[in-house]
Amino acid sequence: MQKIIYIFSALLISNAALAETRTVLVNPGQIKTLIQPHAKGSYCLTGQVRVSIIKSPKLGSISVKDKKVKGCNGKRVTYRPNSKGKDSATIKVNYPDGSTQTNKYKLKIK
């Protein structure tokens, strides 16, 4: 019974969402790439990465486009500011292997 609990715990931890906060400096009028997630391993050409904007920025906009990254299916997520100041955004990435990653961005437009 104890082995089953350990295995189940390991599976839960391996699929847990990774969270990270990044600070990004952006010049007004500049389009800044925030992240370029891509499928890996056996999912490289067949799997699709899904990107969700959890929290949209107030001083600009986020764009998500398909892009091959390292030869694999992926996305390119960019930010374009509309004015100077401090902004923030949260982006969640779902990978084809079932894992997720959530990134919080502190955006400084100078």
C-alpha positions in Angstrom: 0.0 0.0 0.0 2.8 2.4 0.9 4.4 1.8 -2.6 1.2 2.8 -4.3 1.1 6.1 -2.3 4.7 6.9 -3.2 4.0 6.2 -6.9 0.8 8.3 -6.9 2.6 11.2 -5.2 5.4 11.1 -7.7 2.9 11.2 -10.6 1.1 14.2 -9.0 4.4 16.1 -8.5 5.6 15.4 -12.1 2.5 16.9 -13.6 2.4 19.9 -11.2 2.3 23.3 -12.7 5.7 25.1 -12.6 5.4 28.8 -11.6 8.0 31.5 -12.3 8.1 35.3 -12.1 10.1 37.2 -14.6 10.9 40.9 -14.8 11.1 42.2 -18.4 12.3 45.7 -19.5 10.6 47.0 -22.7 11.1 50.2 -24.7 8.0 52.0 -25.8 7.0 50.9 -29.4 9.1 47.8 -29.1 7.6 44.3 -29.6 9.2 42.0 -26.9 9.2 38.2 -27.1 8.2 36.9 -23.6 8.4 33.2 -24.2 8.7 30.6 -27.0 7.4 27.3 -25.7 7.7 24.2 -27.9 6.8 20.5 -27.9 9.7 18.2 -27.1 10.7 14.5 -27.6 8.1 12.3 -29.3 5.6 15.2 -29.4 8.0 17.5 -31.4 6.1 17.4 -34.7 2.8 15.9 -33.6 2.0 17.7 -30.3 0.5 21.1 -30.0 1.4 23.6 -27.3 -1.5 25.6 -25.9 -1.0 29.1 -24.5 -3.6 30.9 -22.3 -3.5 34.5 -21.1 -4.5 34.2 -17.5 -4.0 37.9 -16.7 -3.9 40.4 -19.6 -1.6 43.5 -19.4 -3.2 46.9 -18.9 -0.6 49.0 -20.7 -0.2 46.9 -23.8 -1.3 43.7 -25.6 -0.1 40.1 -25.9 0.0 38.2 -29.2 0.4 34.4 -29.6 1.5 33.0 -32.9 2.5 29.6 -34.2 6.3 29.2 -34.6 8.6 26.3 -35.1 11.1 26.4 -32.2 14.2 24.2 -32.5 12.4 22.4 -35.4 9.4 21.5 -33.2 5.8 22.8 -33.0 5.7 25.8 -30.8 4.4 29.3 -30.1 5.8 32.7 -29.9 4.3 35.0 -27.3 5.0 38.7 -27.6 4.1 41.9 -25.7 3.6 45.4 -27.3 3.3 48.3 -24.8 1.0 51.2 -25.5 2.5 53.6 -22.9 5.2 53.9 -20.3 4.9 52.6 -16.8 4.7 49.3 -14.9 2.5 46.4 -16.2 2.0 42.8 -15.5 0.7 39.6 -17.2 0.3 35.9 -16.4 0.7 33.3 -19.1 0.0 29.6 -18.8 1.5 27.0 -21.2 0.0 23.5 -21.6 2.5 21.1 -23.2 1.4 18.0 -25.1 2.9 15.7 -22.5 0.4 17.0 -20.0 2.7 19.3 -18.1 2.0 23.0 -17.5 4.0 26.1 -16.8 2.7 29.4 -15.5 4.8 32.5 -15.9 4.1 35.8 -14.2 5.7 38.8 -15.9 6.5 42.2 -14.3 6.8 44.5 -17.3 8.7 47.8 -17.0 8.2 50.1 -19.9 10.7 52.9 -20.0 
